[in-house]
Amino acid sequence: NGKITTNQPENIRCINKANKIIAL
């Protein structure tokens, strides 16, 4: 999900997923 939305839980989930990928 590359969109900027006001759906905080979804944004946090996407950020956490991206951080995990970067951490690898």
C-alpha positions as CSV (number, residue, x, y, z in Angstrom):
1,N,0.0,0.0,0.0
2,G,1.9,3.1,-1.2
3,K,-1.0,5.4,-0.5
4,I,-0.9,8.1,2.2
5,T,-4.0,7.5,4.3
6,T,-5.4,8.5,7.7
7,N,-5.9,4.8,8.5
8,Q,-3.3,4.6,11.3
9,P,-3.3,0.9,12.0
10,E,-2.8,0.0,8.4
11,N,0.0,2.6,8.0
12,I,1.7,1.2,11.1
13,R,1.4,-2.3,9.7
14,C,2.9,-1.2,6.3
15,I,5.7,0.7,8.0
16,N,6.5,-2.3,10.3
17,K,6.5,-4.6,7.3
18,A,8.9,-2.3,5.4
19,N,11.2,-2.0,8.4
20,K,11.4,-5.8,8.7
21,I,12.3,-6.0,5.0
22,I,15.0,-3.3,5.5
23,A,16.3,-5.0,8.6
24,L,17.0,-8.2,6.6
